[in-house]
Amino acid sequence: MKNAAYYQAYLSHNQISRRRLLRSFFTVNEGRTTEEHISRPPFAAREDLFSAACNGCGKCVSVCPHRLIHLVKQQAILEIDYAPCHLCGKCAEVCPTHALHPNFSADTRLRPKFSSTCLIKQHQTCTDCQTACPQQAISPELIVNKECCNGCGECKIACFTSAITLK
């Protein structure tokens, strides 16, 4: 559950309008009802295996340096809202059930989606997401190389118009 410290950290990293802040309170859990929208931490097992193995112990939550991992219905989820995931692997190191394991892919399986508020889509110049991407997975035409992208969220955090969501 998100608390005051979460929102304070979020606001310290993002400039946000009052309307958007209030909207976020009412849309936090949208899109989490189907498996395709569940965001798992990096180093996660395949979804069916992860769901069976994760017991909701919360050890991954406690070691995440940016507090990006949360428990929802006793399952670990990843929420990249105010800081990127650096794929440090601490979550995988402490997972007692191996739902997260260093031998699994260091990939969150999230990929950027660009909304109509993106400056490039509005025919303006901006390279913030491309420059921030450590994998250089975003082309100038906003085509994401899904093989190179690891879902770290650097692009989302770098976008000052909040035009990027991770799906």
RARAGI-V97527 format. One record per residue. RES is the residue in one letter. SS is DSSP state (H for helix, E for strand, - for the rest). Layout:
RES&SS, RES&SS
//
This chain:
M&-, K&-, N&-, A&H, A&H, Y&H, Y&H, Q&H, A&H, Y&H, L&H, S&H, H&H, N&-, Q&-, I&-, S&-, R&H, R&H, R&H, L&H, L&H, R&H, S&H, F&H, F&H, T&H, V&-, N&-, E&-, G&-, R&-, T&-, T&-, E&H, E&H, H&H, I&-, S&-, R&-, P&-, P&-, F&-, A&E, A&-, R&-, E&H, D&H, L&H, F&H, S&H, A&H, A&H, C&-, N&-, G&-, C&-, G&-, K&H, C&H, V&H, S&H, V&H, C&-, P&-, H&-, R&-, L&-, I&E, H&E, L&E, V&E, K&-, Q&-, Q&E, A&E, I&E, L&E, E&-, I&-, D&-, Y&-, A&-, P&-, C&-, H&-, L&-, C&-, G&-, K&H, C&H, A&H, E&H, V&H, C&-, P&-, T&-, H&-, A&-, L&E, H&-, P&-, N&-, F&-, S&-, A&-, D&-, T&-, R&-, L&-, R&-, P&E, K&E, F&E, S&-, S&-, T&-, C&-, L&-, I&-, K&-, Q&-, H&-, Q&-, T&-, C&-, T&-, D&H, C&H, Q&H, T&H, A&H, C&-, P&-, Q&-, Q&-, A&-, I&E, S&-, P&-, E&-, L&-, I&-, V&E, N&-, K&-, E&-, C&-, C&-, N&-, G&-, C&-, G&-, E&H, C&H, K&H, I&H, A&H, C&-, F&-, T&-, S&-, A&-, I&E, T&E, L&E, K&-
//
